[in-house]
């Protein structure tokens, strides 16, 4: 299989424009300087406190995600096209959510099977008929993209609930600017540090109508044991809002309040980094200690906004994913700018047969899985691994989808011996409020192991700074 | 400010101060063992340290016999001992991590770097460690954090809560370290006024990094009365009870002004009362009534102030 190397033109020799200057930068960097800088970067990350704990993996809770100093670069026109595609998708996804919690026109029209929506675990009956401010359900969408050619981009996944990783986008940039100011002086790289302000504006723009003054926004975190806690506190800090836990909030009458040193203070917008089942024990899981009893009643009566809205998860389910291009056509009357990856759904007999016959060539994922767990990468697996997975599929076919193994693009990456191509993906963060905004950049994850296609940080993935060159 | 944030700021600095105290207690113990001693060896001195830190029972359960190595490990590294240096520092860092948004980058950096340094020491084989160096490491780290707080934090309510943590814990610690003397002397009342007695008082001053300051303030001989006066009633002494309480009252008054009459200030009233009591007491009176009794009383009244701080500010009630 051949892969698109983002550094080179299709002839594989001439360096593409956006990488020309980086090549010189790499070639003139003495190896001892490189090692020094790498150590400096790690030290900075550790001192800032960005660490990553993986559920169930044990080991050092203060583990760092490896940071690769070689940036990943997009040209302006490449980015503009991605941006249009991502924003288009974001509009369609929110239109879909508005629809399925209302009249469900798309289901009536037979474009999506009702079963997939109404029997979906992420579909919340509790919010049927509740229209959040501005009709926005998913306020922060993390779109996972991969590239397979110069102009070939595919969406792997839409994350409509609480996508994480944006703190890496911001910190990677901070650290690169601190360590290599010259790179930024000699190149015109679009900034990303307006993100926290845009996020705050977005949250304020969806305050409930009952809120008459400047809205009070908070970030709701599961707590400091959560693996993304650093990100929660980082965003709260940059936005200048309180970082609250469930125990800090309580419901009194028709509003939500936080406990402060000066008594209760009303909260208007909650950016929650907590999944639906945990936000209100009276409405969802009664055993959850993380949420706020009564929150959903206040939400339904328009006393508080919750971002993303409860129930938004139904739009990013892997089974619904296959219909996103359909949503774009149905709601927007446009052709999708970004492509979906072909997906076989194993609850269909034809698809099932095809997948089972071709397991060694396919990637099989759990419908509700995440983080690179519970998946089979056919071409990278042994016969035994494939047979074990086959048994799992046979036991519960509707739990799986399959996709062709994509020839993920590679980007130049620092490795032991110098610079070598490694596979990358991209997650930009799209904000939806009164406007739809996308900062020029995102989180590039890189599979540091040679040949590996799995970019998840829990499985040997690292991160890179992502540049968009301005005109 | 969120009540939980305020609580974490308050306990962050309390635990930092406590880590320093445990390190100082260890230092007191080591200096005391350098004295010529009775036939029983150093047993009493080490036990007195445990009594002062309030953890004698836990130690007995875990280690049994009192040995220098056992105590050093217990006071410095033992995570089962809630007041050990490592436990306290870990709790301080955890609180800091929880309220990262309320700390400046410099404060977090100082706290986190100190903690990472301590973890490195923890992994070093004990035989290679210089115990006196450990106390220095802890006091130096604690000073770095304190300095970062006082030079970079906004003078807002969070800053008051941090300084309250320091003030109350320092008062508590000074009372406890002074009390060590009581435990040391308890079985040997006949030593009072002897050369050994003087030397022990001097050790207490040193362990509070106060022996030079003492000479500047008083000159002349070290006597029990003067040392106690210096550590309890002298308003120039930075770690004295009266100074710690004065600062505590100052910060509680700051909160009272900031929050206005709508927020209860019982803690401020109680702390003022305690401060006034110290301001109107003479050192001779304290010795006549019994130093140990006096110190025990102070320790429980400080606990009461802490409870009131919780009730006033840290529960988020109306």
Interface residues (C-beta under 8 A of the other chain):
Chain A: X46 X47 X48 X49 X224 X229 X230 X233 X234 X236 X237 X242 X243 X244 X245 X247 X248 X258 X259 X260 X261 X262 X263 X264
Chain B: X1 X2 X3 X4 X5 X6 X94 X97 X98 X100 X101 X105 X108 X109 X112 X113 X116 X157 X161 X255 X259 X262 X263 X313 X314 X315 X316 X317 X318
